[in-house]
Amino acid sequence: MARHFLANLKETQLHQAFRPTETIRDVMLWNTGSEHQFGRMRAVRDGEWWMIPAVIWHFLDDTISTVIFSAFLVVTPIRLFREGFTAETSVSTGFLCA
């Protein structure tokens, strides 16, 4: 059942839940043919000052994503060595290896 569901998803559709500013860019691109440099520092440098909140949001989004991913990479092996092979550490290790 999961295979049939995932077979019909495109990669960009799957990533939309995890990258909100990129999703807005995609929607703008699909609807207007241009992303209008939404959330890009280049837009602010070109004088579009109203993009500053979107740029800050994009930076915070990337920062939070990087911190969570780094914590997952670091904490999973630490838990495995500290707690040994339990059900929780086995699942975390499986996700890490996948």
C-alpha positions, 0 to 999 in steps of 0.5 A: 500500500505504501509502495503504491502511494509513494510511487505516484509522488514526485520528489518535489511534492515530497519535499514541500512539507520540509522546505516552506520557502522553497514551496512558496517559490515553486507555487509562484513559479508554477502560477506565474512562470517566475519565482520573483526571487522570493526569499533570496538575498539577491532580491534585497540587494536589488532593492526589494526591501519587502523581501527581508522577512522572507530572507530571514524566514528562509535563513531560520528555516535552513538553520533549524533544519541543519541543527535538527539533522546534525543532532540526529547524526550525532545523538543516534550513535551516542544513544546506541553506545550509551543504551545498547541495542534497545527497540528505540535505538534500533529504530533510530539506527535503522533510520540513520542507515537508511 
